[in-house]
């Protein structure tokens, strides 16, 4: 079977495409061809994502290749997918999840806790969630926008443009970067929903899709269902300082959810638990709670 997969051209995106290829070849005899696509998010690098005002900046053009018949499947970081994708498409499978935590990366100033970051240290991130969460724990830091691929961001840190930067640990591990960093605990710093999950998108009811979907990782599937439903119910976008992550223990699933004010003066961390088969119900409950709090928090 020949499969054409669409992907962005960044090192991390290509690595994720390779991970999909290596994974699916454990089950099927396939020949993979990659179609590299430029997205709006790749072209606009002079603004933080929240200023551009769209989630899905790294998604639409990659999925269009599937809709236009140029590719069979699209490969994404799930955290980049908006809560609503084209109705002709579906997330047909997910790979086993990489660790979902954020990491604080440093070059000169080692710390053992985010509260140890010294006053007026420059921390690079273009994520409203990371900015608000960090300000809650340490309001003496200076947050400076940071865009670009992961290797570009690390280079800016090494060139002393920043004292620290915050990155997804999953990307660091997938690209085998040997850098000094602090893994930030999930219970302090819930990540972007879907962080660490590679999602495969295809056209609904397509024969290839039906075959590929058989090999989804079951535990990651349940986490994805919970976190996608959370996003849907919270009615969140890239300007909303919230995070959520699922943890599975045998037949139980727990969500750790974080919600902060923009300036970090308020933060709430909540846990929700249910049976694994109720993952969607759990995500809905957590999302509805966050939505009920947004008007009170985001003033």
ZICORFEN-V338183 format. One record per pair of residues at least 24 apart in sequence whose ideal C-beta (glycine too) atoms are under 10 Angstrom apart, sorted by the first residue. I is the first residue (numbers start at 1). GAP is how many residues later the second one is. If there is no record, write none. Layout:
i->[I:I]
gap->[GAP:GAP]
This chain:
i->[1:1:1:1:1:1:1:1:1:2:2:2:2:2:2:3:3:3:3:3:3:3:3:3:3:3:3:4:4:4:4:4:4:4:4:4:4:4:4:5:5:5:5:5:5:5:5:5:5:5:5:5:5:5:6:6:6:6:6:6:6:6:6:6:6:6:6:6:6:6:6:6:6:7:7:7:7:7:7:7:7:7:7:7:8:8:8:8:8:8:8:8:8:8:8:8:8:8:8:8:9:9:9:9:9:9:9:10:10:10:10:10:10:10:10:10:10:10:10:11:11:11:11:11:11:11:12:12:12:12:12:12:12:12:12:12:13:13:13:13:13:13:13:13:13:13:13:14:14:15:15:15:15:15:16:16:16:16:16:16:16:16:16:16:16:17:17:17:17:18:18:19:19:19:19:19:19:20:20:20:20:20:20:20:20:21:22:23:23:23:23:23:23:23:24:24:24:24:24:24:24:26:27:27:27:27:28:28:28:28:30:30:30:32:32:33:33:34:34:35:35:35:35:35:35:35:36:36:37:37:37:37:37:37:37:37:38:39:39:39:41:41:42:42:44:45:45:45:45:46:46:47:47:47:48:48:48:48:48:48:48:48:48:49:49:49:49:49:49:49:49:50:50:50:50:50:50:50:50:50:50:50:51:51:51:51:51:52:52:53:53:53:54:54:54:55:55:55:55:55:55:55:55:55:55:55:55:56:56:56:56:56:56:56:56:57:57:59:59:59:59:60:60:62:63:63:63:63:63:66:66:66:66:66:67:69:71:71:72:72:72:72:72:72:73:73:73:73:73:73:73:73:74:74:74:74:75:75:75:75:76:76:76:76:76:76:77:77:77:77:77:77:77:77:77:77:77:78:78:78:78:78:78:78:78:78:78:78:78:78:78:78:79:79:79:79:79:79:79:79:79:79:79:79:80:80:80:80:81:81:81:81:81:81:81:81:82:82:82:83:83:83:83:83:83:83:83:83:83:83:83:84:84:85:85:86:86:86:87:88:88:88:88:88:89:89:89:89:89:89:90:90:90:90:90:90:90:90:90:91:91:91:91:91:91:91:91:91:91:91:91:92:92:92:92:92:92:92:92:92:92:92:92:92:92:92:92:93:93:93:93:93:93:93:93:93:93:93:93:93:93:93:94:94:94:94:94:94:94:94:94:94:94:94:94:94:94:95:95:95:95:95:95:95:95:95:96:96:96:96:96:96:96:96:97:97:97:97:97:97:97:97:97:97:97:97:97:97:97:98:98:98:98:98:98:98:98:98:98:98:98:99:99:99:99:99:99:99:99:99:99:100:100:100:100:100:100:100:100:100:100:100:100:100:100:100:100:100:100:100:101:101:101:101:101:101:101:101:101:101:101:101:101:101:101:102:102:102:102:102:102:102:102:102:102:102:102:102:102:102:102:102:102:102:102:102:102:102:103:103:103:103:103:103:103:103:103:103:103:103:103:103:103:103:104:104:104:104:104:104:104:104:104:104:104:104:105:105:105:105:105:105:105:105:105:105:105:105:105:105:105:105:105:106:106:106:106:106:106:106:106:106:107:107:107:107:107:107:107:107:107:107:107:108:108:108:108:108:108:109:109:109:110:110:110:111:111:111:111:111:112:113:113:113:113:113:113:114:114:114:114:114:114:114:114:114:115:115:116:117:117:117:117:118:118:120:121:121:121:122:122:122:122:122:122:122:122:123:123:123:123:123:124:124:124:124:124:124:124:124:124:124:124:125:125:125:125:125:125:126:126:126:127:127:127:127:127:127:127:128:128:128:128:128:128:128:128:129:129:129:129:129:129:129:129:129:129:129:129:129:129:129:129:130:130:130:130:130:130:130:130:130:130:131:131:131:131:131:131:132:132:132:132:132:132:132:132:132:132:132:132:132:132:132:132:133:133:133:133:133:133:133:133:133:133:133:133:133:133:133:134:134:134:134:134:134:135:135:135:135:135:135:135:135:136:136:136:136:136:136:136:136:136:136:136:136:136:137:137:137:137:137:137:138:139:139:139:143:149:150:150:150:151:151:154:168:168:168:169:169:170:170:170:170:171:171:174:185:186:186:186:186:186:186:187:187:187:187:187:187:188:188:188:188:189:189:189:189:189:189:190:190:190:190:190:190:190:190:190:190:190:191:191:191:191:191:191:192:192:192:192:192:192:192:193:193:193:193:193:193:193:193:193:193:193:193:193:193:193:193:193:193:193:193:194:194:194:194:194:194:194:194:194:195:195:195:195:196:196:196:197:197:197:197:197:197:199:199:218:218:219:219:219:219:219:220:220:221:222:222:222:222:222:222:222:222:222:222:223:223:223:223:223:223:223:224:224:225:225:225:225:225:225:225:226:226:226:226:226:226:226:226:226:226:226:226:226:226:226:226:227:227:227:227:227:227:227:228:228:228:228:229:229:229:229:229:229:229:229:229:229:230:230:230:230:230:230:230:230:230:230:230:230:230:230:231:231:231:232:232:232:232:232:233:233:233:233:233:233:233:233:233:233:234:234:234:234:234:234:234:234:234:234:234:234:235:235:235:235:235:236:236:236:236:239:240:240:240:240:240:241:241:241:241:242:242:242:242:242:242:242:242:242:243:243:244:244:244:244:244:244:246:246:246:246:246:246:247:247:248:248:249:249:250:251:251:251:252:252:253:253:253:253:253:253:254:255:255:255:255:255:255:256:257:257:257:257:257:258:259:259:259:259:259:259:259:259:260:260:261:261:261:261:262:262:262:265:266:266:266:266:266:267:268:268]
gap->[27:28:29:30:31:71:207:210:211:28:29:30:31:70:206:25:27:28:29:30:31:68:69:70:199:205:209:27:28:29:30:31:61:62:65:66:67:68:69:27:28:29:30:57:60:61:66:67:68:69:70:195:196:197:28:29:30:31:55:56:57:58:59:60:62:64:65:66:67:68:69:70:195:27:28:29:30:55:58:64:66:67:68:69:28:29:30:31:33:34:50:51:53:54:66:67:68:69:72:141:25:27:28:29:30:33:140:26:29:31:32:48:138:139:140:141:142:161:165:138:139:140:141:160:163:164:65:137:138:139:156:158:159:160:162:163:24:26:29:45:49:62:63:64:67:136:185:61:161:156:159:160:161:183:59:60:61:79:82:154:155:158:182:183:184:56:57:58:181:57:156:56:76:77:79:155:179:53:55:73:75:178:179:180:192:54:73:70:72:73:175:177:192:194:49:69:71:176:187:188:191:189:184:185:187:188:183:184:186:187:178:181:182:40:41:38:39:37:41:27:30:31:35:36:37:39:26:29:24:25:26:27:28:33:34:37:24:24:25:41:39:106:106:107:103:102:103:104:107:99:101:79:98:100:77:78:79:80:83:97:98:99:190:31:77:78:79:96:98:189:190:76:77:78:79:81:95:187:188:189:190:191:75:77:94:187:188:74:186:184:185:186:28:183:184:24:25:26:27:28:29:176:181:182:183:184:185:24:25:26:27:28:29:181:182:25:181:26:27:140:142:25:26:139:25:26:138:139:140:135:136:137:140:143:136:134:130:131:130:131:134:136:137:140:127:128:129:130:133:135:136:139:125:126:127:128:123:124:125:126:118:121:122:123:124:125:91:93:94:97:115:117:118:119:120:121:122:114:115:116:117:118:119:120:121:122:123:142:145:146:149:150:89:91:112:113:114:115:116:117:118:120:148:152:112:114:115:119:112:113:116:118:120:143:147:150:149:155:156:110:145:146:147:148:149:150:151:152:153:154:204:147:148:114:116:115:117:118:117:114:115:116:117:118:112:113:114:115:117:120:110:111:112:113:114:115:116:119:123:103:106:108:109:110:111:122:125:130:133:134:137:107:108:109:110:111:112:114:116:117:118:119:120:121:122:123:124:105:106:107:108:109:116:119:120:121:122:123:124:127:128:131:100:103:104:105:106:122:123:124:125:126:127:128:129:130:131:101:102:103:104:105:120:121:122:125:100:101:102:120:121:122:123:124:73:97:98:99:100:101:120:122:123:124:126:127:148:149:151:70:71:72:73:74:75:76:97:98:99:100:122:69:70:71:73:74:84:87:92:96:97:68:69:70:86:90:91:92:93:94:95:96:97:123:127:143:144:145:146:147:67:68:69:81:82:83:84:85:87:88:89:90:94:95:144:25:27:28:31:32:64:65:66:67:68:79:80:81:82:83:84:86:87:88:89:90:93:141:62:63:64:65:66:67:68:69:70:76:77:78:79:80:81:86:26:30:60:61:62:63:76:77:78:79:80:85:45:48:49:52:53:57:59:60:61:62:64:67:72:74:75:76:77:51:56:57:58:59:73:74:75:76:47:50:51:52:53:55:56:57:58:72:73:49:50:52:55:56:72:54:55:71:70:71:72:27:52:53:69:71:70:24:25:69:71:72:75:24:27:50:52:68:70:71:74:75:25:73:66:24:46:47:65:45:46:43:41:42:43:24:35:38:39:40:41:42:43:39:40:41:42:43:24:29:32:33:37:38:39:40:41:42:43:28:37:39:40:41:42:27:40:112:39:41:64:65:111:114:116:109:110:111:112:113:114:132:134:37:60:61:62:63:64:107:109:110:111:112:113:114:129:130:131:35:36:37:38:54:59:61:62:111:113:35:110:129:131:132:133:108:109:110:111:126:127:128:129:130:131:132:133:134:135:165:166:33:51:55:56:57:58:108:109:110:125:126:127:131:134:136:30:32:50:55:126:130:106:125:126:127:128:129:130:132:52:53:105:122:124:125:127:128:129:130:131:132:133:47:51:52:123:127:130:126:124:125:126:121:26:24:25:27:24:26:25:24:27:28:26:27:25:26:27:28:24:25:24:71:57:59:61:70:72:83:58:60:69:71:82:84:68:70:79:81:54:56:67:69:78:80:52:53:54:55:65:66:67:68:69:79:80:36:52:53:54:65:67:35:39:46:50:51:52:53:30:31:33:34:35:36:37:38:41:43:49:50:51:52:53:62:64:90:93:94:29:30:33:34:36:37:50:51:52:32:48:49:50:24:27:49:24:26:27:30:31:49:25:29:30:58:27:29:34:57:60:26:28:58:24:26:31:54:55:56:57:58:60:61:24:25:30:32:53:56:60:55:59:28:53:54:55:56:57:58:27:28:29:46:48:50:52:53:54:55:56:57:58:59:60:61:28:30:52:55:56:59:60:51:52:55:59:50:51:52:53:54:55:56:57:58:59:25:27:42:50:52:53:54:55:56:57:58:59:60:61:52:56:59:48:51:52:55:59:50:51:52:53:54:55:56:57:58:59:25:49:50:52:53:54:55:56:57:58:59:60:52:53:55:56:59:51:54:55:58:59:50:51:54:57:58:26:53:56:57:26:44:45:48:49:51:52:55:56:26:47:26:28:39:42:43:46:26:30:33:36:37:40:24:26:28:31:24:27:26:24:25:26:24:26:24:25:26:28:29:30:28:24:27:28:30:31:32:30:26:29:30:32:33:32:30:31:32:34:35:37:38:39:37:38:35:36:37:38:35:36:37:32:27:30:31:32:33:30:25:29]
